Amino acid sequence: MSYRVRLNVFEGPFDLLVYLIEHAQMSIYDIRISEITEQYVEYISRMQEADINVSTEFMVLAAELLEIKSKMLLPRSAPSEDGETAYEDPRTELVARLREYKLFKELSHMLEERQEQTAARLEKPQEDLSEFTGEPDEYLSLDMDQFTAAFEAFLQRKKNLEEIRAHHIRTEKQRITTELRMNEIRTFFRDRQEREADFRDLVPHRDDRYDISVTFSSVLEMVKEHRLEAEQKKLFGDIKVTATDELFEQA
């Protein structure tokens, strides 16, 4: 029992023909048909000698090449009266088929590269969004009293939100002002190079209650941070404020 080896070196007869044309450095628009036909037939013969299965398509193209070669050897017809010849190049159809083959070959390579690129990508699995879509609009059925109560509740909620927002703005403003006043108090002691001062000297606007309260809260915060010490010897008496070493050591 003989062992037969089958090797598909080329995908088809046109693959072999393009290979021969490119390695012979020819243009498909100007094929030296005699040379290419001899190379093609010789290559098929070697494939048969190597016991490689040659499909019918290769043999059909070989026959077509031989036919084109024979037509190229025929004498051309004489020119007509207007000086033009009715000669038709027998290679025209073959060139058109080669162009079409090369085009589809390039497209197949491009699609293969795209497939390899997309195969390396990970896609997020599709999620079920049915619970967020396709729900019909709901309409409330209310009488006048119920509608009035709902509208009043809406206005009250809006008023509460505005009060909370205004309180937040005031608190934020007071926090920033307290930080600035603490810096002013620190600068006050450093510029004077004195450790003791009366609380009233730390208030820029003594007739402004808000300014007094901000200064007082700033002093309390600095006492908490051990930067100041405060002493009041009697009820409603003057408050003496003393700067500590930490206030002068702070950068």
N, C-alpha and C positions, 0 to 999 in steps of 0.2 A: 504493500500500500504506500503510494508516494505521498510526500508531504508537500503541500502547495501553500505558498505564502502569498497573501493578498495585501497590497500596500496602497492606500489611497493617497498618493503623493500630491495630486491636485484635485480640487473639488469638482472640476469639470473640464471639458475641452477648451473653453475660452480662458480658463485659468492658466492652462499650459501655453496657449497662444500668446496671451499677454506677457507671460514670463519670458518666452522666447523673443518677443519684440523688444521688451525693455532691456534684456541682456545683450541684444544686438544693437542697442542704442538707436532704435528706429522710432519714427513718429507713426502713430496709427493712421495719420492722414496721408502718409507716403510710404506704404509698406512695400518692401522689395519682395514681392510675392514669390518669386522663384526661390530665393534664398530661404525664406521662412517656411515654404512648403517642404523643402528638402529637410530642414532641421526638424520640422514637426513629424514627418513620416519616419525619420531616423529615430527620433525619441520614442515613438510608439513601437517601433521594431525592437528597440532595446528593452522596453517594458515587457514585450511578449517573450523575448529571449530570457528575461529574468523570471519568467513564470508569474508575472504580475497580471492580475485580471484586468483587462482593458474593456471598458463598457462600449456599447454600440455608439454612444454619442461621440466618442473620440474618432471612431472610424467614419462616421458621417461627416464630421468636420474635415477630416483628411480628404475625403472625396470632394467636398466643396472647394478646398484649397487647390486640389489638382485640376478641378474644372476651371477655377479662376485663372490658374497658371496657363492652361491651354488656351483660354480666351485672350490672355495677354500676348500669346505668341502669334495670334492671327493678325493678318495685315489690316490696317485701319482703312475705312472706306474713304473714297475720294471726297474732297470738299465740294460743297454745293456752289451754285452760281453766286450767291452773296458772300462767299469766302468762308463760311462757317461749316464745320464738320459735324456730322450727326453721331460722332463717336461717344459712346457712354462707357465710362470707366467701370470694368467689372468688379472693382474693389469697393465701389460706393456702398453697397448693401452691407458688406463685411465690416467696413469702417463704422457705419451707423450702429450695427449690433455690438461692436467692441466698445463704442462710446457708452451705449446704454448699459452694457455689462459693468464697465468700470464705475459708472455712476452708482449703480445699485450696490456694488462691492464696497465703495466708500461709505455709502449710507449704512450698510450692515455693520461695518466696523465702528461707525459713530454710535449706532444704537447699542452695540455690544459694550462699548466703553461707558455709555450712560447707565447701562444695567449694572456694571461693576461698581460704578460710583454710588448709585442708589442702594445697592445691596449692602453697602457699608454704613448706611444711615439708620438710625433708630427712630421710629415714629411712635408718637404717643397714641395709645389705644383709644378708640372712640368711646366717648362717655355718653351715658344715657341722660339727655337733657329734657326728657319729656315732662319732668315735674316742673320745669321752668318755662315751658312753652305750651302753646295750645290751650291755655286756660281761658275760658270766656270771661268777659267783663261782668262784674257783679253790680247790680243796681239795688240801692237801698229803698225800701218801701216805708216811708215815714209820714206821719201826719204833721200838721203845723206845729203842735206843741213839742213833739219829739225833735223836729228839725230845729226849733228855736233853742231847745235845751242843748242840742249837739253844737250849735253855733256858739252859744254862750260858753260852753266848755272849751271850745277852740280858742275863743278870745282870752279866757282866763289862762289857758296854757301858754299862749303867746305872751301875755303880760308877765307870767312867772319867768319865762325864759329871758325876757328883756331885763327884769330885775336881777337875775343871776348874772347876766352878762355885764350889767352896769356895776354890780358889786365886784366882779372879777377885775374890771378895769380900774376901779378905785383902789382895790387891794394891790394890784400890780403897780399903780402909780405911787402908792404909799411905800411899797417895798423899795422901789428905785430911789424915792426921795430919802428914805431912811439910810440907804447906803451912801448917798451923796452927803447927807448931814454928818455921818460918821467920819467920812473923809475930811469934812470941814473942821470937825472937832479935833481930829488928829493934827491937821495943819495948824489949828489955833495954838495948841500947846507947843508944837515944834518951833513955830515962828517966834513965840514969846520966850521960849526956853524957860518957862515957869511950869511947875508941877501943879500948883493950886489955882483954882478959879471959882468964881461964883456961878451957879447954874444960869443966872440971868445973863451973864456975859456970853454964854454960848448960844443964846437965842437971838438971831438977827432981827426979827420983827416981834417985839414983845407984845404988841397989841393984836397979834394974829394968833388965835387959839390953835388953829391947825399947825402953825409953825412951832408953837410951844409944845404941843403934844408929840410932834415928830421929833423934836430935840430931846424930849424926855424919854421917848422910846429908844432913841439912838443911844442915850447915856446908859439906859438899862442894859441894852444889848452889849455895849462895851464893858460894862461891869461884869456881865456874864462871861465875857471873854477874857477877864482879868486884865484889861487894858486901862480901866478907870476904877477908882474907888469913890463912893459917894457917902456923905454923912449929913444927917439932919438932926440937930441937937434937941429941937422941940417941935411940937405939932404946928404945922403951917409956917415953920421957920425957914430961914434961908438954907439952901442945899449947897454944901461945899463939895466940889468935885476935884479929885486928885489924880493926876496921871501916874501910871505905874511904869516900871522899867520896860515892860513888854511893849508899851505903846511906842517908846522911842527906839526900841530894837527892831520893830517891824519894818520890813522893806517898803 
